[in-house]
Amino acid sequence: MTTATKEATVAAPGKPFLMRIGIGLFALGMLAVLTVFIMFAAGLENLPIWLSVGAGVVTPLGLLLGLLALVFEARGKKTS
C-alpha cells in the first residue's frame, strides 16, 4: 500500500518552470496594481513611473506566460 502511494507521488509532476515564473510575475503585477490604487486613493497624483509600468506590463506578461505554459503542457500531453 505504501509503494502505490509513493509511486503516485513520484509520478505527479510539479508545475512547469514557465508556469511558476508566470504566477510570480502576475502576483507581482497585481501587487503593483493594488499599490497604485491605494496610493491614488490616498491622494497622491505623481506616482513613480516604474510602479505604473510594473502594474501595466508585468501583470499581462505573467498572464501570458501562464497561458503559454498551459498550452505547452496540453500539447505535450496530447503528443505523448
Residue pairs with C-beta under 8 A, 6 or more apart in sequence:
15 23
15 69
16 69
16 72
16 73
18 65
18 66
18 68
18 69
18 72
19 65
19 66
19 69
19 70
19 73
21 62
21 65
22 62
22 63
22 64
22 65
22 66
22 67
22 68
22 69
23 62
23 66
24 62
25 58
25 59
25 61
25 62
25 65
26 58
26 59
26 62
26 63
26 66
27 62
28 54
28 58
28 62
29 54
29 55
29 57
29 58
29 59
29 60
29 61
29 62
30 59
32 51
32 54
32 55
32 58
32 59
33 55
33 59
35 51
35 55
36 47
36 51
36 52
36 55
39 47
39 51
40 47
